[in-house]
Amino acid sequence: MATTVHGSRGPLSGLRVVELAGIGPGPFAAMLLADLGADVVRVDRPGGPGLGIDPAFDLTNRNKRSVLVDLKTEGGSRQVLDLVERADVLIEGYRPGVAERLGVGPDDCLARNPRLVYGRMTGWGQDGPLADRAGHDIAYIALTGTLSMIGRSGEPPTVPANLVGDYAGGSLYLVVGVLAALQHARTPGGTGQVVDAAIVDGAAHLATMIHGMLAAGSWQDRRGGNLLDGGCPFYGCYETSDGQYMAVGPLEPRFYDEFATLLELGDEAPDRNDPGQWEALRTLVADRFATRTRAEWTKSFEGTDACVAPVLSLREAPGHPHLADRSTFVEHGGLTQPAPAPRFSATPVSVRSGPALPGADTEDVAADWDLPGLRTCGKEAAG
């Protein structure tokens, strides 16, 4: 496994970002910007978030710096606005209206810095009947119909961790929005603006292709009955003789032919093009995979275009030869973690520093951002 490299900070080098500490998609979005080279200063609160992990292991705070500010004090909001005046981007993930009550809402911040991109990360959005309600990933993807597609027919929907809502529908859309707004702000006559990134909007948008298929009649509005949702026997996971799993996905006929040959399905196998025979074909495929271990099947399909891969655990994945060769995972400070993505030919990215500990970088930020008063504020917050 590769260790981190030093040199270029990435394509966003020179960009200044203020992150108002939170949990989930906001910190992950800020991490993406930090991975790409931005100078992200996380404004942590005294006592830390209500839900979170040990800061020393919170990889979503890598490549960042942290200052400690109590936003519930007048001095705290003033210090944040001083940071905002020197920043290009601010990211916050409070419920609607909270930032305004703390004195660091869009109006206050844009008054200090008219070219600021103010990124707002919420589940429900800044308006609508549910805007003020609490929620988590599972509720957001449930309401948009996205959760209804995941899982086997006749069983409850499968919970996809918090990847589909928080990080795909939330963080990634916030970053896209921030970078688009930043481009506008830097054009002649451009101004700053507010980016309202709601997980419900992003999670719905992720399913655009599926909605098109639904309209065309090529997707059934029920779980586990379609080509890409586990309904088809040549797109899913099968248990091996040692209790592990293989992932199967030979959708195209020529890939399927190779798959069928290597799996030794035989000439009498049910027709893959007849959905009425899918269950019989699924049983045959399952019976074949159950005859060998995951390692044996991995070797059988190695170097082929049968579109079959072993299902690896989180701890196993970094050791896979392909991922190891590409340094898809790296080690920094004793922590194995996914490397920054994507990759850049002229401005390579890397893990430059470990998780920012709350308040640990106050002195450096005060010097680099020319905010000597930040030192006093940090000491008061810590006390």
GIPEKA-V970579 format. One line per field, one symbol per residue. ss: DSSP state (@ for helix, = for strand, . for the rest). burial: + if it has 24 or more other C-alpha atoms within 12 Angstrom, else -. A space follows every 50 residues. Layout:
# GIPEKA-V970579
ss=???
burial=???
This chain:
# GIPEKA-V970579
ss=.==............=====....@@@@@@@@@@@...======...... ....@@@.@@@..=====.....@@@@@@@@@@@@...====.....@@@ @....@@@@@@@....======..............@@@@@@@...@@@. ............@@@@@@@@@@@@@@@@@@@@@@@.......======@@ @@@@@@.@@@@@@@@@...................====.....====.. ..@@@@@@@@@@@...........@@@@@@@@@@@@@@@....@@@@@@@ @......===...@@@@...@@@@@@..====..====............ ...........@@@@@@@....@@@@@@@@@@.
burial=++++----++++--++++++++++++++++++++++++++++++++-+-- ----+--++++++++++++++----+++++++++++++++++++++--+- -+++++++++-+++++++++++++++--------++++++++-+++++++ ++----++---++++++++++++++++++-++--+------+++++++++ +++++++--+----------++++++++++++++++++++---+++++++ +----+++++-++-+---+-++-----+--++-+++-+++-+-+--++-+ +---+++++++------+--------++++++--+++++++------+++ +++++++++++++-++--+-+-+++-++--+--
